[in-house]
């Protein structure tokens, strides 16, 4: 395992441990009705975190065997992440299933991160025509993205 990622992997696992029961015990009206500044409900924010883990897993894998810099779609640009949320209809997904998917896809991502080959750290993904992101940077930024959206959920829980 690459030691520099230990804070990321332990941080994700720790947050899952803290948040799983908290999410399971939320009242339906809080889940479905409260919306953040992007007009997303808690269910939609959790769905976005599922999409993020899925896309990051694919990028990390591709970055270890394809040529660098890697051309791979950026699902988060031009409003596409909102399209992903809408197409998958997270709003009407069974809440318990969403929580388990969020939990397990992130635990799998932790496993993938723990198995990154050190010599691939500098491989780059073309995030946009103006931006390349190294595998190392991608992994190191994941925890802050994860926390950002959990904080949004926390703000929605504490409204009202």
Secondary structure, DSSP 4 states (H G I P E B T S, - for coil): --GGGHHHHHHHHHHHHHHHHHHHT--HHHHHH---TTS--HHHHHHHHHHHHHHHHHHHHHTTTS-SSBP---TTSTTHHHHHHHHHTGGGS-HHHHHHHHHHHHHHHHHHHHT--GGGTT-EEEEETTEEEEHHHHHHHHHHHHHHHHHHHHHHHT--
